[in-house]
Amino acid sequence: MCALAAAEDIRGDLTITTPSTVKGKPVLLNRRAGGEWSVTPSTAVFADAAGDHAQCEIRYRAMLDRSDFDAYAAAHPQILKDSKPVTLQDLVRSLR
């Protein structure tokens, strides 16, 4: 989420590489100069649980797909108890 927020101040094409819950399989967030975002893999979802910035890496974690999200949420029940998986477009909209 912090990288997406910082990207608002950067012009042109941009790629953000973020770790997923699977070691060695990052999620890539791509923005083209026109402002259009895409994500690789296309099945990627994100945890979106507002709260303490010290837990940002848990609260806004990238996952390869919904099944990864379900397992991750089960492993972090106190932090993600009310969280649902969101898309990259949902996160981008929440910044505006």
C-alpha positions as protocol buffer text, in pm:
chain_id: "A"
residue {
  index: 1
  type: MET
  ca { x: 0 y: 0 z: 0 }
}
residue {
  index: 2
  type: CYS
  ca { x: 285 y: 240 z: 81 }
}
residue {
  index: 3
  type: ALA
  ca { x: 445 y: 177 z: -259 }
}
residue {
  index: 4
  type: LEU
  ca { x: 114 y: 241 z: -435 }
}
residue {
  index: 5
  type: ALA
  ca { x: 71 y: 566 z: -246 }
}
residue {
  index: 6
  type: ALA
  ca { x: 425 y: 675 z: -335 }
}
residue {
  index: 7
  type: ALA
  ca { x: 363 y: 588 z: -700 }
}
residue {
  index: 8
  type: GLU
  ca { x: 105 y: 866 z: -716 }
}
residue {
  index: 9
  type: ASP
  ca { x: 397 y: 1113 z: -721 }
}
residue {
  index: 10
  type: ILE
  ca { x: 593 y: 933 z: -996 }
}
residue {
  index: 11
  type: ARG
  ca { x: 524 y: 995 z: -1364 }
}
residue {
  index: 12
  type: GLY
  ca { x: 555 y: 748 z: -1648 }
}
residue {
  index: 13
  type: ASP
  ca { x: 564 y: 371 z: -1658 }
}
residue {
  index: 14
  type: LEU
  ca { x: 624 y: 197 z: -1328 }
}
residue {
  index: 15
  type: THR
  ca { x: 665 y: -156 z: -1196 }
}
residue {
  index: 16
  type: ILE
  ca { x: 641 y: -248 z: -828 }
}
residue {
  index: 17
  type: THR
  ca { x: 767 y: -593 z: -731 }
}
residue {
  index: 18
  type: THR
  ca { x: 624 y: -719 z: -404 }
}
residue {
  index: 19
  type: PRO
  ca { x: 674 y: -1050 z: -230 }
}
residue {
  index: 20
  type: SER
  ca { x: 380 y: -1286 z: -223 }
}
residue {
  index: 21
  type: THR
  ca { x: 307 y: -1551 z: 34 }
}
residue {
  index: 22
  type: VAL
  ca { x: 499 y: -1799 z: -184 }
}
residue {
  index: 23
  type: LYS
  ca { x: 875 y: -1758 z: -162 }
}
residue {
  index: 24
  type: GLY
  ca { x: 1034 y: -1684 z: -498 }
}
residue {
  index: 25
  type: LYS
  ca { x: 702 y: -1593 z: -666 }
}
residue {
  index: 26
  type: PRO
  ca { x: 658 y: -1214 z: -642 }
}
residue {
  index: 27
  type: VAL
  ca { x: 353 y: -1020 z: -752 }
}
residue {
  index: 28
  type: LEU
  ca { x: 421 y: -747 z: -1009 }
}
residue {
  index: 29
  type: LEU
  ca { x: 216 y: -428 z: -1014 }
}
residue {
  index: 30
  type: ASN
  ca { x: 252 y: -240 z: -1342 }
}
residue {
  index: 31
  type: ARG
  ca { x: 135 y: 109 z: -1427 }
}
residue {
  index: 32
  type: ARG
  ca { x: 156 y: 258 z: -1772 }
}
residue {
  index: 33
  type: ALA
  ca { x: 205 y: 631 z: -1831 }
}
residue {
  index: 34
  type: GLY
  ca { x: -171 y: 675 z: -1887 }
}
residue {
  index: 35
  type: GLY
  ca { x: -241 y: 557 z: -1533 }
}
residue {
  index: 36
  type: GLU
  ca { x: -368 y: 208 z: -1617 }
}
residue {
  index: 37
  type: TRP
  ca { x: -266 y: -56 z: -1361 }
}
residue {
  index: 38
  type: SER
  ca { x: -228 y: -430 z: -1415 }
}
residue {
  index: 39
  type: VAL
  ca { x: -105 y: -716 z: -1198 }
}
residue {
  index: 40
  type: THR
  ca { x: 92 y: -1035 z: -1265 }
}
residue {
  index: 41
  type: PRO
  ca { x: -25 y: -1296 z: -1203 }
}
residue {
  index: 42
  type: SER
  ca { x: -375 y: -1186 z: -1299 }
}
residue {
  index: 43
  type: THR
  ca { x: -516 y: -1405 z: -1018 }
}
residue {
  index: 44
  type: ALA
  ca { x: -338 y: -1201 z: -749 }
}
residue {
  index: 45
  type: VAL
  ca { x: -537 y: -1062 z: -458 }
}
residue {
  index: 46
  type: PHE
  ca { x: -439 y: -852 z: -159 }
}
residue {
  index: 47
  type: ALA
  ca { x: -519 y: -834 z: 209 }
}
residue {
  index: 48
  type: ASP
  ca { x: -668 y: -494 z: 292 }
}
residue {
  index: 49
  type: ALA
  ca { x: -694 y: -445 z: 667 }
}
residue {
  index: 50
  type: ALA
  ca { x: -646 y: -90 z: 791 }
}
residue {
  index: 51
  type: GLY
  ca { x: -452 y: -45 z: 1111 }
}
residue {
  index: 52
  type: ASP
  ca { x: -114 y: 10 z: 1264 }
}
residue {
  index: 53
  type: HIS
  ca { x: 156 y: 92 z: 1007 }
}
residue {
  index: 54
  type: ALA
  ca { x: 399 y: -134 z: 1195 }
}
residue {
  index: 55
  type: GLN
  ca { x: 191 y: -427 z: 1066 }
}
residue {
  index: 56
  type: CYS
  ca { x: 155 y: -294 z: 710 }
}
residue {
  index: 57
  type: GLU
  ca { x: 341 y: -589 z: 559 }
}
residue {
  index: 58
  type: ILE
  ca { x: 76 y: -822 z: 706 }
}
residue {
  index: 59
  type: ARG
  ca { x: -227 y: -598 z: 657 }
}
residue {
  index: 60
  type: TYR
  ca { x: -166 y: -529 z: 286 }
}
residue {
  index: 61
  type: ARG
  ca { x: 6 y: -849 z: 177 }
}
residue {
  index: 62
  type: ALA
  ca { x: 0 y: -970 z: -183 }
}
residue {
  index: 63
  type: MET
  ca { x: -118 y: -1325 z: -256 }
}
residue {
  index: 64
  type: LEU
  ca { x: -104 y: -1524 z: -577 }
}
residue {
  index: 65
  type: ASP
  ca { x: -474 y: -1616 z: -560 }
}
residue {
  index: 66
  type: ARG
  ca { x: -779 y: -1651 z: -335 }
}
residue {
  index: 67
  type: SER
  ca { x: -668 y: -1983 z: -185 }
}
residue {
  index: 68
  type: ASP
  ca { x: -340 y: -1822 z: -73 }
}
residue {
  index: 69
  type: PHE
  ca { x: -544 y: -1540 z: 84 }
}
residue {
  index: 70
  type: ASP
  ca { x: -764 y: -1785 z: 274 }
}
residue {
  index: 71
  type: ALA
  ca { x: -460 y: -1968 z: 416 }
}
residue {
  index: 72
  type: TYR
  ca { x: -285 y: -1641 z: 502 }
}
residue {
  index: 73
  type: ALA
  ca { x: -593 y: -1497 z: 674 }
}
residue {
  index: 74
  type: ALA
  ca { x: -628 y: -1817 z: 877 }
}
residue {
  index: 75
  type: ALA
  ca { x: -265 y: -1783 z: 989 }
}
residue {
  index: 76
  type: HIS
  ca { x: -319 y: -1418 z: 1099 }
}
residue {
  index: 77
  type: PRO
  ca { x: -670 y: -1423 z: 1250 }
}
residue {
  index: 78
  type: GLN
  ca { x: -628 y: -1131 z: 1491 }
}
residue {
  index: 79
  type: ILE
  ca { x: -506 y: -891 z: 1224 }
}
residue {
  index: 80
  type: LEU
  ca { x: -711 y: -1010 z: 927 }
}
residue {
  index: 81
  type: LYS
  ca { x: -1027 y: -1126 z: 1107 }
}
residue {
  index: 82
  type: ASP
  ca { x: -1257 y: -898 z: 906 }
}
residue {
  index: 83
  type: SER
  ca { x: -1044 y: -870 z: 593 }
}
residue {
  index: 84
  type: LYS
  ca { x: -1158 y: -984 z: 251 }
}
residue {
  index: 85
  type: PRO
  ca { x: -934 y: -1024 z: -53 }
}
residue {
  index: 86
  type: VAL
  ca { x: -928 y: -719 z: -279 }
}
residue {
  index: 87
  type: THR
  ca { x: -796 y: -658 z: -628 }
}
residue {
  index: 88
  type: LEU
  ca { x: -524 y: -418 z: -730 }
}
residue {
  index: 89
  type: GLN
  ca { x: -791 y: -190 z: -876 }
}
residue {
  index: 90
  type: ASP
  ca { x: -967 y: -186 z: -536 }
}
residue {
  index: 91
  type: LEU
  ca { x: -644 y: -76 z: -366 }
}
residue {
  index: 92
  type: VAL
  ca { x: -577 y: 193 z: -627 }
}
residue {
  index: 93
  type: ARG
  ca { x: -934 y: 326 z: -589 }
}
residue {
  index: 94
  type: SER
  ca { x: -894 y: 339 z: -210 }
}
residue {
  index: 95
  type: LEU
  ca { x: -602 y: 582 z: -254 }
}
residue {
  index: 96
  type: ARG
  ca { x: -816 y: 834 z: -439 }
}
